Amino acid sequence: MRKILKMSLKLSFAIAILLIFGNSASAHPPSQTEFPYLGHFDIYGKITAPDGTIIRFPADARVTAKSSEVIGQVMPRHCLLSTESFSPIDPNTGEYHLIFFIDTTKPECRENFNKPPILLDKIKLINAPGYDLKIKNK
């Protein structure tokens, strides 16, 4: 009985981690990219109705965000190589993927690379009249 309880707790912890990181942001140093002087931040997200169902957006609906607003609070502006990122919204899942490139050749750009705050509430919905995007932090 004790073994089953331990296994159940481990499984619950694993599921909780997956749910927490459902909308996530991650940083990738240059060693993980094709360009030796570029690092980048990936922001993955999913847009659903408040009850969790998939929303059918217009075909050209997108999400966008400015790097200076999303990651620029601690990152010097001259480090931000992409000023704005756009992503289509997958019509079947509601998922999107924004990418921001960072110049990592300068020490001041590398210093804060691994821990800038990601401000998800700065992501905007475009080409979707009548829809209002509200970010729910998990």
N, C-alpha and C positions, 0 to 999 in steps of 0.2 A: 504494500500500500504506500509506503514511504517513497519507494522508487517511482511509482506512478505519479505521485504528487510532485516530486522533483522534476520529472520529465515534463509534466504539465506546466510548471512554473517557467521552465526554460523555453517551452514553446510559446507561452504567453509573452515572454520578454521579446522573443524574436519577432512575433507578430506586431507588438507595440513599436518596435524599431522600424519596421517596414511602413507602418502607418504614419509615424512621425516624419519620416523622410520622403513621403509621397510627393510633396512639393519641395524640391531641394535645390540647393545651389552648391557648386563645388568649384574649387580652383585647381588648375592643372599647370604645373611648372613647365618650362620649355623642354625639359627632357622627355616629356610625354606628348610633344607635338612635333610636327614636321619642320617647324621653323625654330632655330636655336635661340633667337632673341625674343620670342613671343611666349607669354603665358596667357591663359584665358580662363574666364569664368563661365561655367555653364549654369543656366537657370532652367530647370525643368518644372513644368507645372501642368495642372489639369483644371479646366473650367467646367463646372457642372452647375445645375440648378441647385437651389438650397436643399432640396430633398435628395440630392446625389445623382439625379438622372442626367443623361447626356442632353445637351442643348444643341439644336440644329441651327448653326449660324449661317449667314449668307456665305457663298463660295469664296468671296474675297476678304472675309473677316480675318483680322490679324491682331496680334498683341505687339506692343512696342514699348521700349523704355530707353531713356537716355543714360549713358554710362555715368555721367556726372551726378545724376540723381540717385541711381541704384547703388553704385559702388564708389562714388567720388567723395564720400564724406571723409575718408582717411587717405585715399589715394590721390597724390598730386595730379593735377590736370594734364601735365605734359606726359604722364605715364599712360593715359587712356588713349589707345590707338583707334578704337572704334567709338565714335561719338553716340551712335544710336544703333539699336538692334531691332530687327523685325522678325516675326515668326508666324507662319500660317498656323491655324488651329486645325488639328486633325478632326474632320467631321464625324468620324466614327467613335472617337474616344474623348475629344475635348482637350487633348494634350498639345503642349507647345514647348519649344526649346529656344531660348535666347542665348547668344554667345557674345561675350565682350572680350576684346583682345587688349593685352597690357604689354608695354615695353618693359622687359625685365633686364635690359643691359645696364641700367643705372641703379646704383645702390639704394637710392631713396624709393625706387619703384619696387625693388625686391623686399624691402623691410616690411611693408604692410601687406604683401601679396597674399599670405596665407590666412589673414584674419580680418579682412575688411567687413564691416556690417553690410549685409545685403538688405536693402529696403524694398521689399516686395510690393508695398503699397504704391510705389511709383510706376508700376506696370500699367499700361493703358490699353484699352480695347479700341480698335479702329475698324472702319468699314462695317460696322454692325449697328445701324441706327435702331433705337428703341431698346438696346441692351445696356445695362449698367453693371460694370465690373466692380465687385467688392472682394478684396483679398481677405481670406480667412486663414490666419496663421495657425498651423497645427502645433 
